[in-house]
């Protein structure tokens, strides 16, 4: 039993990971999860410099580095990956998590195309750049790595009240995962996605205009399972996909939503 517990605690032993959007929310919790599961190092990538630095310091400079990275700029993504490999010798895990939602729920007949372009720049173009450069580094280093993208329950459904640009962007993430997983399988590189349901992240709190405790009560209504979908639930799923426990899983979208429903 002791050996089993030790294995579970160290399932990412010695691995080096990048977490985009790692300064808060799902990214921050997952970065800490990686460390708790034995990762040798985690690189936090974000545009929220103050928050990112605080997360890095709290984890420890011996095992965590913060790098400013705007994923809409491919050169910054390329530099992020190259710097990670330079610092730690390899890249085993890319958690491509950075994402945004539009300021308002847009229906298709009222799309603000400028806001649409911004959502796609982060959620689709940034995601593709992150997968591209992580895969190149893994191929060059001969690493049979794991790439995990944050999709959403909205990647396989829609909302009649709006969110058209966000829904479209997350559908595109699944397309990226399906294409990349086929193209990279021959190199032993796995590409999967995780699709969270409603979670009371800082981004969701801002959307609801409420503090975390209030937002948690609101999101609880979106799941059939009793309880609240949390960042830890998603981080557990990502850690599984990042580890050798899922060594024969690729091209898969792992939904973590407690059976999502729209509340009546």
Number of C-alpha atoms within 10 A of each C-alpha: 6 7 8 9 10 11 14 14 16 17 21 26 18 14 22 26 30 30 25 31 25 30 26 19 17 26 27 21 20 25 30 19 19 29 23 16 21 18 23 18 26 29 26 28 28 25 17 15 16 11 16 24 20 13 22 24 15 11 18 12 12 11 16 25 21 25 22 17 22 20 29 20 14 18 13 17 25 19 14 26 24 17 15 21 17 11 12 16 11 22 28 25 30 27 30 28 26 25 22 16 21 17 11 11 17 18 15 12 8 10 15 14 10 8 16 19 15 17 22 22 19 21 29 25 21 24 28 23 21 28 22 15 20 28 28 14 20 24 17 10 15 14 17 19 28 27 28 26 27 25 30 26 22 20 20 13 12 15 12 8 10 17 21 21 25 25 20 20 26 24 20 20 24 24 14 20 26 18 13 22 21 14 13 17 14 10 14 18 25 29 30 27 28 24 23 26 23 26 27 28 18 16 15 19 19 14 16 15 11 15 13 17 10 13 21 21 13 18 21 21 18 21 19 15 13 9 13 21 23 22 19 14 18 25 23 16 18 25 22 15 27 27 20 14 13 13 16 9 15 24 20 17 23 19 18 22 23 19 12 20 13 9 11 5
